[in-house]
Amino acid sequence: MAKACRVCTDRRREEIDRELASGRSVPQISQEFGLPESNLYRHRKDHMTLTRSITESRPAGVLATVEHLQILDQQLGEVQAMAMRRGHTQAATAALSQRIRIAMEISAIRDEIKPKEKRVVHIHLDKEQAERIARSYTRHQELSEGTLIDGKIQ
């Protein structure tokens, strides 16, 4: 018979789940609650899935997770805008990629996307953003094929 999850059976489970969802480090949470790190990692991996959170009706934890993700999305939006202003297309693209992942997680939490469905993401870029990303990609391709000095491949 499988052993019960020590975190699931702990009276402070809601609080522990909130801490795990907040992004705090597992070692810090382990020390605060006096639980082994391995139990926290296993609980987070096996028992904190989005579907399970929703089906077990833990709205406080789910809402805290959505709020946390929305804050992260807002911060990434600021990073993306700053990177675009400074012409750092690689950083802007990385921020956009993370924002897409966050949007998909929020959608999954809100049950807007079924877990087994094929997920299709449509990205809408304005012409300037698309051109910058294309130039950056082309430049990286040229660099990988040869040395780029003063805008010319050597």
C-alpha positions as CSV (number, residue, x, y, z in Angstrom):
1,M,0.0,0.0,0.0
2,A,1.3,3.4,-0.9
3,K,2.3,5.8,1.9
4,A,0.2,8.9,2.3
5,C,1.8,12.2,1.2
6,R,3.1,13.9,4.3
7,V,2.3,17.4,3.0
8,C,-1.2,16.4,1.9
9,T,-2.0,15.1,5.4
10,D,-0.4,18.1,7.2
11,R,-2.9,20.5,8.8
12,R,-1.0,23.4,7.2
13,R,-1.4,22.1,3.7
14,E,-3.1,25.2,2.3
15,E,-0.4,27.5,3.6
16,I,2.3,25.1,2.3
17,D,0.7,25.0,-1.1
18,R,0.5,28.8,-1.2
19,E,4.2,29.1,-0.4
20,L,5.1,26.5,-3.0
21,A,3.0,28.3,-5.6
22,S,4.5,31.7,-4.7
23,G,7.9,30.6,-6.0
24,R,9.7,30.6,-2.7
25,S,12.6,28.1,-2.5
26,V,11.8,24.7,-1.3
27,P,14.7,24.8,1.2
28,Q,13.2,27.9,2.8
29,I,9.8,26.3,3.0
30,S,11.3,23.1,4.4
31,Q,13.0,25.0,7.2
32,E,9.9,27.1,8.0
33,F,7.5,24.1,8.2
34,G,10.0,21.5,9.5
35,L,9.3,19.2,6.5
36,P,11.9,17.3,4.5
37,E,12.7,18.9,1.2
38,S,12.1,15.7,-0.7
39,N,8.5,15.6,0.6
40,L,7.9,19.1,-0.6
41,Y,9.4,18.4,-4.1
42,R,7.4,15.2,-4.4
43,H,4.2,16.9,-3.2
44,R,4.7,19.8,-5.7
45,K,5.4,17.4,-8.6
46,D,2.6,14.9,-7.8
47,H,-0.1,16.7,-6.0
48,M,-0.1,20.3,-7.0
49,T,-1.2,19.8,-10.6
50,L,-3.6,22.4,-11.9
51,T,-6.4,19.9,-12.5
52,R,-6.0,18.5,-9.0
53,S,-6.1,22.0,-7.5
54,I,-9.3,22.8,-9.3
55,T,-11.0,19.4,-8.6
56,E,-10.2,19.5,-4.9
57,S,-11.8,23.0,-4.7
58,R,-9.0,24.9,-3.1
59,P,-10.0,28.3,-4.5
60,A,-7.8,30.3,-2.2
61,G,-4.7,28.5,-3.5
62,V,-5.8,28.7,-7.1
63,L,-6.6,32.4,-6.9
64,A,-3.3,33.1,-5.3
65,T,-1.6,31.2,-8.1
66,V,-3.5,33.2,-10.8
67,E,-2.7,36.5,-9.1
68,H,0.9,35.6,-8.8
69,L,1.0,34.6,-12.5
70,Q,-0.7,37.8,-13.5
71,I,1.9,39.9,-11.6
72,L,4.7,38.0,-13.3
73,D,3.1,38.6,-16.7
74,Q,2.9,42.3,-15.9
75,Q,6.5,42.4,-14.9
76,L,7.5,40.5,-18.0
77,G,5.5,43.0,-20.1
78,E,7.6,45.8,-18.7
79,V,10.8,43.9,-19.4
80,Q,9.6,43.2,-23.0
81,A,8.7,46.9,-23.6
82,M,12.1,48.0,-22.2
83,A,13.9,45.5,-24.3
84,M,12.1,46.6,-27.5
85,R,12.8,50.3,-26.7
86,R,16.5,49.4,-26.4
87,G,16.5,47.2,-29.5
88,H,17.3,44.0,-27.6
89,T,15.1,41.7,-29.7
90,Q,16.5,38.5,-28.2
91,A,15.5,39.7,-24.6
92,A,12.1,40.9,-25.9
93,T,11.5,37.6,-27.6
94,A,12.4,35.7,-24.4
95,A,10.1,37.8,-22.4
96,L,7.3,37.3,-24.9
97,S,7.9,33.5,-24.8
98,Q,7.6,33.5,-21.0
99,R,4.4,35.6,-21.2
100,I,2.9,33.0,-23.5
101,R,3.7,30.2,-21.1
102,I,2.1,32.2,-18.3
103,A,-1.0,32.9,-20.4
104,M,-1.4,29.2,-21.1
105,E,-1.0,28.4,-17.4
106,I,-3.7,30.9,-16.4
107,S,-6.0,29.5,-19.1
108,A,-5.4,26.0,-17.9
109,I,-6.2,27.1,-14.3
110,R,-9.4,28.7,-15.5
111,D,-10.2,25.5,-17.4
112,E,-10.3,27.4,-20.7
113,I,-8.0,24.8,-22.3
114,K,-8.4,21.1,-21.8
115,P,-5.2,19.5,-20.6
116,K,-5.0,16.8,-23.4
117,E,-6.0,19.2,-26.3
118,K,-3.5,20.4,-28.8
119,R,-2.6,23.9,-27.8
120,V,-2.2,26.4,-30.6
121,V,-0.9,29.8,-29.7
122,H,-1.3,32.8,-32.0
123,I,1.1,35.6,-31.6
124,H,0.2,39.0,-33.0
125,L,3.2,41.2,-33.6
126,D,3.2,44.6,-35.2
127,K,5.3,45.1,-38.3
128,E,8.2,46.8,-36.5
129,Q,8.4,44.0,-33.9
130,A,8.3,41.3,-36.6
131,E,11.1,43.0,-38.6
132,R,13.3,43.4,-35.5
133,I,12.8,39.7,-34.6
134,A,13.6,38.7,-38.2
135,R,16.7,40.9,-38.3
136,S,17.9,39.4,-35.0
137,Y,17.3,35.9,-36.3
138,T,19.1,36.6,-39.5
139,R,22.0,38.1,-37.7
140,H,22.3,35.1,-35.4
141,Q,22.2,32.8,-38.4
142,E,25.0,34.8,-40.1
143,L,27.1,34.7,-36.9
144,S,26.7,30.9,-36.6
145,E,27.8,30.5,-40.3
146,G,30.8,32.9,-40.1
147,T,32.2,35.9,-38.3
148,L,30.3,39.1,-38.5
149,I,32.5,42.2,-38.2
150,D,31.1,45.7,-38.7
151,G,28.0,44.3,-40.3
152,K,29.9,42.1,-42.8
153,I,30.6,38.4,-42.7
154,Q,34.3,37.7,-42.7
